[in-house]
Amino acid sequence: MGSFDALVSLCKQRGFIFQSSEIYGGIGGFWDYGPLGVELKNNIKQSWWRRVVQMRDDIVGLDAAIIMNAQTWVASGHVEEFTDPLVDCKQCKKRFRADAIAHNTCPECGAVGQFTDVRKFNLMFKTYVGPVEESAALTYLRPETAQGIFVNFQNVLVATRKKLPFGIAQIGKAFRNEITPGDFIFRDREFEQMEIEYFVKPGTDEEWHQHWVEERLRWYIEDLGLRKEKIRARALPKEDLAHYSKGTFEIEYDFPNKGWAEIEGIANRTDYDLKRHSQHSGKELTYFDEETKEHYIPYVIEPSCGVDRIFLALLLDAYHEEEVRGEKRVVLKLKPQLAPIKVAVFPLLRNRPEIVQKAKALAQALRKDFTVWYDDTAAIGRLYRRQDEIGTPFCVTVDVQSLTDNAVTIRDRDTMLQERVPIERVASVIRSKLQL
Ligand code: GAP
């Protein structure tokens, strides 16, 4: 089994990711994050938010509604342009993206030259607001979070009195009715985006574009700990640009199952969106430059990434199989700060109530500061392996000696070395190892 398949299987077994509505046979392109998955996902989002909002004074946050006035999507160009080319095989009736058909041969049934003409298929999910399913009530689930930012540009500007350059950041769900979802959580129909719209003075946009490519690469390497050689930025050729983009860099990860593929797009959206919203709404969406005494529409640099794809890249990057004393050890070498569980606590002997009680009390005390897992359902070696597999950086064991010396062992996931620490110092030792 390759590392990709091994990881997909681990994700289900250990509770990172389940198929959505699995008991009914599932539904293509939708996934549920389990007890460990939701922790890791939250940690990724927190790391991003900390770097792009909390640590900067030029970016503020937003949490806009998923459903918006339908005019938004007319103005943004998504009703007209957000399409994939679609063909049907006349033989087996399956649908494909036209660009996924090689040599005019059906990938499903092998029929040659049996395709319908190419049609445009809009990827937005439709829905109706209110009790009547009529065209006036029609709107869409957002296919990108970005538009919630553009329509709030003036609100945020007035409320915060920010000066250019400044940005608005947002994390939230996006929905696309992808023709061919797949590669596990790589291409979904419901996914989560983390987007920044960074507003700049026209003419400074190219420089800011470069800046953001470098800054975003730093986040992946420094904060998420992805291996440098597995990540790169690539300029997209003109023919692959989205309808709003003057130029886009993709940040790509080298996935073991499919090679280099996009985890983030950094587009120069120019003044396209604000201009279009201004035209369609009749509202002025300009910025007054106090230095030059001019009103103008800012340009926008947009670093936009997908939480689910980053989640997948992180797990694949962290997944290791090693041999330890003749046995296979599976270990997720996640950056400790990102690990779903920070500390596991075990009693060395589960049939000794005094030890069990002491271990449970320690676990409870540590819960104030960390995500903790208490386990006494197997022998110690097996408990260590279970935690290695889910990336827990520290395992604390309470043993017989602990009853007299009030100390415990802390085992390090990567080195597997153990150190003895007084119980009252466990929290501070772990905190310093996590560099909190
Ligand atoms: N606002 C710009 C925008 O939405 P995009 O390149 O279409 O740009 C940005 O999407 C990011 O969202 C991608 O780099 C990817 O990480 C994620 N993404 C897009 N479509 C996705 C899908 N179907 N499943 C999972 N993630 C997706």
Boltz pocket constraint, residues with backbone or C-beta under 6 A from the ligand:
constraints:
  - pocket:
      binder: B
      contacts: [[A, 143], [A, 144], [A, 145], [A, 146], [A, 176], [A, 178], [A, 185], [A, 186], [A, 187], [A, 188], [A, 189], [A, 190], [A, 191], [A, 192], [A, 193], [A, 195], [A, 262], [A, 263], [A, 264], [A, 265], [A, 302], [A, 304], [A, 305], [A, 306], [A, 307], [A, 308], [A, 309]]
      max_distance: 6.0
